[in-house]
Amino acid sequence: MPIIKTGISIERELFKKAEETAVKLNVSRSKLFQLALENYIRQFENYALLESLNISYSGNISEEEHDFQKLMKTYIKNHLEDRWQ
């Protein structure tokens, strides 16, 4: 993949933290910024997808779906929550 050089302006304290983090992760500053940007974009895309799903499923649900939701909540509460405590 081709590399493009760019210049950015960030606050001095954020830059210092970025340098410290890059050292701890044993990556270059450029790689750290690349990873951070990739992560930010992925989170944004996931949020956009979640928003889209929420809009799609925000309508009224049938009585059968409501009963199934109650059943699943009870199942999760009784069988899965104990594993995380």
N, C-alpha and C positions, 0 to 999 in steps of 0.2 A: 504494500500500500504506500502510495507517495506521501511524503512528509511535507508539511507546510509550516514554515516558521512564521510566528506571529508575536506581536508585543502586546502585553496587557498591563494595566495599572491596578495595583491592589494596595491595601493598607500595609504599612511596614510590619505591624504585629502579625498579621495574617501571613505575610511572606516569611517571617521568622519561624512561625509554627510549621509552615509548609517545608522549609528547609530541614527543621528538626525531624519532621515526620518522614521525609525522604531518606534521611540518614538512618532512622530506625528501621525503615522498610528495606533499606539497601537498594534503593532505586534512584534514578536521577530526578531532578526537579521536573524536567519535562515529562518524564514517565508518570510522576505523581499527579501532575495537572491533567494528563491524559486520562489516567484512571479515575480521578475525581470527576472529570467532565463526563466520561462514559457512565459512571454511576449515577450522576445527577440526571442525565438524559434518560437512562433506564427507569429511574424512579418517576420522572415526569410522564413517560409513556405508560407506565403501570397505573399511575394516578388517572390519566386520561381514559384508560381502558376501564378502570373501576367506575369512574363517573358515567361512562357510556352504559355500563352494565346496570348501574343504579337507576339511570333514567329508564332503561328498557324494562326493568323489573319493578318499577315504582307503582305500577297500576295495582288495582285490586286483585287479590288472589282468591281462588275458589275455597270453599269450605274444606274440601279434601286436602288442598295444599296447606291450609292453616292447621288442620289436624296433624298432618305429617310433620310440619315444623315443630309443633308441640311435642310430638313423639320423639323427634330427633334431639330436641333440647333436653328432654328427660333422659334419654339414653346417654348423651354426652355427660350430663351432670352425674349420672350414676356410675358410668363405666370409665370415662376418660379423665375427669378432673382429679381423681385419686392418684393417678400416675404422676401428676405434676406437683403434688404437695409434699 
